[in-house]
Amino acid sequence: MKTILKIVLLGLFAAVIFLPSEQFPSWAYWSLFVCMFIVLIIYYYTSYWVSAADVLSTDSDPIKFSVFAGKVPPLSSEDLVRGRLVVTDTEVRLYQRPNRKSSNIRAREVWKVAISSLDGFTLGRVIGMRNGLILSLTQGDEARFAIFFMKKRKADLITALGWDDIQSK
């Protein structure tokens, strides 16, 4: 599926670049851009999106908080690890879409930390111009997650972690 979407996206891009816009009606030419945008959204969804239902099909722990996030890797040359950040009763976990569709697994756990080993969290810039969540760990480390609407979800995260507002900044 992803390969087909890549080919369609490449074909639409080539059509926009190499076909002369004067030979087509303007609505047809500009509709190629709309089609390219729609195919790009479908490609992103099929490549990275992990829903809460996907996580529940993999893990039976009840979810107290869930948000789509991108974990910032330790090396700046690597890409974000996109998936679903989940808070359960005892842990904070990140689930990612598996690479292969051959199995029935819809999400796989790629990172986790116990809530007891968190010192607190802050909201702010995590990489470049992206805002998100910074988890402070007891070992002095931190985990950064790019999350688009995290400021609106701060109270939900505090409740899910079982903290009062003192531990968050």
N, C-alpha and C positions, 0 to 999 in steps of 0.2 A: 504494500500500500504506500509506504513512504517513498519507495523508488518511483512509483507511478506519479506521485505528487511532485517529486523532484523534476521529473521529465516534463510534466505539464507546466510547472513553474518556469522552467528553463525555456520551453517553447513560447509561453506568453511573453516572457522577457525579451526573447529574440524578435518576436513579432512587433512589440512596441518599439524596439530600437531600430530594426532594419526595414520595416515596412514604411513606405512614405505616407505620412498622415494626410497628404492632399488627395490621395486616390480613394480614400474611404470617407464616409460621412463622419462628422465629428462625434456623434453619439456612439458609433461603432468603435472608433479609435479609443475614446475615453472609457468605454465599457471594458476594454482589455485591461486597463488599470484596476477597475473594480474586480474583475475576475482574478487578476493576479493577487490582489489583497485577500480575497476570499480563500483562494488556494493556499496562501501563506498561513492564514488562520487555521485552516484544516490541518496543514502540515504540523504546525506548532502543537495543536491539540493532540494529534496522533503520536507525536514524539515525546511530549513531556507531561501532559496532564494526568494527574492521579487524583481521583475523587475519594471522598471519605468512604464511600461504598467499596471502592477497590481495597482500601486499607482494612476495612472490616472483613472482607472476604479472605484476607491473609492472616489477620490477627484478631483474636476474640476479645481482647481487652477493651473495655468501654472508653470511648473518646470523649474527653472533657473540652478540648479545644483543637481546632483544625484550621489550617490556612495553607494556601499554595505559596511556596517559598523557593528561593534559590540559595543554597549554601555556598558561601564564598570559600573557595579553596585556599590552602595556605600559600601556594605559589600564584602570583598574579598572572602567570602565563596560561593557566588552566581556565576552563570554562566553569560557570556555575553548575552545581549539582542541583537540578530542578526537580521538585517533587512536592509532597505534602508533609508539612510539619505538624506533628500530632502530639498533644499532651494527654497522657493517660494518668492513672492514679499515682504511679511511681516514677515514670520516665518521660523524657522528651525524646521523640523519635522523628527521623526523616525517612520517608518512603519514596521510592523512585519507580518509574515505569520500567519493567524489565526489558532488556534489549531484544529478546527473542519471544516470538508469539507461539512457539511450539508447545509450551506448557500452559497449564490453566492458571498460573500465577499472574495476578493482575497488578501486584505491587510487591516490591521487595524492600526490606529494611536496609538502609545504607549507613545510618548514623544513629547513635542513641547516647543519652546521658541520664543518669539518675537525678531526680529532682533534688535529692539530698545533697548532691555535689554541686549545686548551683549557689552562687553567692548573691546573685541579683541579675538584673538586666537593664539595659538602656535602649533608647530609641534614637536613631540618628543616621548619619551617613555611614554606610558599610563598605562601599566600593564606588569610586568615582562620584557620580551624581545620584547614585541609588540610595534611597533611604531604606531602613529596615530595623532589625532586631539584633542586638549584641548581647549574648548570654555570657556572663562572667562565671567561670568555673572556679572551684576551690583550689585547684592546683596553680592558679595564676594565669591559666590559659583563657581564651575566649573563643566563642563560636559566633560567626556572623552570618546573618540570613537577610537576603534582599527580599523585602515584602512590601508590596505597593501600598496597601491601606493599613499598615500596622498601628498608626496613631489612633485610628478609630477602634481598634480591637484591643487596646491596652488593658482596659478594665476586664475584658473577658479572659485575657491571659493571666492576669493577677488572680482572678477567681479560680481558674483551672489549676494553677500552681498551688493554691491553698495559702497564699501569702496575703499579708496586709500591704498597704501602699508604701510602707517604709523601705522594703527591700528593692523597689524599683526606683529608677531615677528619671 
